């Protein structure tokens, strides 16, 4: 039985229509995570389009992380991505534990380094000062998900050397153990291609698109506490955020 709606006669390119029909069936669960999609030839016959058109549609879905191609086996729906809500400030491990996931961190390094100008500016320390740099790979259910580079002022960063950073969130340690309540975080989100170091750490190919997040966390007293770079695999992880509409004057009726 054909589960797809027919293509329309319109100005919308055929490959875009095929892509959206496939997306609909993935989103509604017709094709479940890790299930195999029809072969290119089958999709071509279903929609009466060329295989080139089908390849364009599949390439778009692959770039979005919705499907994966396995050489010699076919095209499969990607695994359901783990999510974290950005509407509230919480540690990665804390957020994942609430969703029933197991988190383990591999501490790559914990060093005292000269503070780069941008890091110094964010932490409000002198440009000639040093900062404590902590690099960790965050694993969810044994899969590497993000590479985290955190910077703190040396006294605090040095104190963290004795903590179990492989299993605990830095946020939890700061608030629970050090009595440093957190207020909020400023976040900027962009994208970056994985270099050799990031690719190896996250088990992806060099050049793979990653989310790149800058996060500056503040104490309840209004002082910057930690500045981080987070490099996240978009194929297995995604952030969610609800945006309420701000109340304002009604638009004039026509």
Secondary structure, DSSP 8 states (H G I E B T S, - for coil): ---S----SSSS-HHHHHHHHHHHHHHTTSS-TT-B---HHHHHHHHT--HHHHHHHHHHHHHTTSEEEETTTEEEE----EEEETTS---HHHHHHHTT--EEEEEEEEEEEE--HHHHHHHT--TT-EEEEEEEEEEETTEEEEEEEEEEEHHHHHHGGGS-TTTS-HHHIIIIIS---EEEEEEEEEEEE--HHHHHHHT--TT-EEEEEEEEEEETTS-EEEEEEEEEETTTEEEE--------------
